[in-house]
């Protein structure tokens, strides 16, 4: 898999409405994680695997790249750089 660079990590928006509109346009997949007591439970990704939004800790996770070909419900999420999350994927929601 070709490693892709994040495109949207440093974007800033004028309002919450602008951000939400942009996210609806760009997000193609939502990952819901099993709740292990971590701060975040959902990530929205684009078609290249870039994390566009994390429901919490967005400054940490936005811009991270996920290996889309290796996502499996019930398994730990693999990042593009080869790292593996400690939290398992509970659900995948196709947005587009």
Steps between C-alpha positions, in 0.01 A plus 500: 500500500627842411535723806292811460557829676222671696336783308265654755678489837562875528171628358318758707135595473312822567215327678375167625248502216778543241688208653194275513415578137858424392501174700173385338656568159837331562436211741437162337537266799433510872685264733335424833739353757425260783484695825803412710472817705699707248404860433391456136247259350455615138718613214387639164735421209533606138549268201878496555480394865572840654333558835292813440340509842522318831209549738755581775874568489465639148832685525676170556324281242398734216742453211601146596488255212318165529571195285155462343575156355560353846192628686298215647221507755613330822869560424744770604533785254822517300646835414669573167842521672459143631401588857202320649239665723428333832125545447299267280261610227138447608325623186566649157248744357526576128404864453533519120 
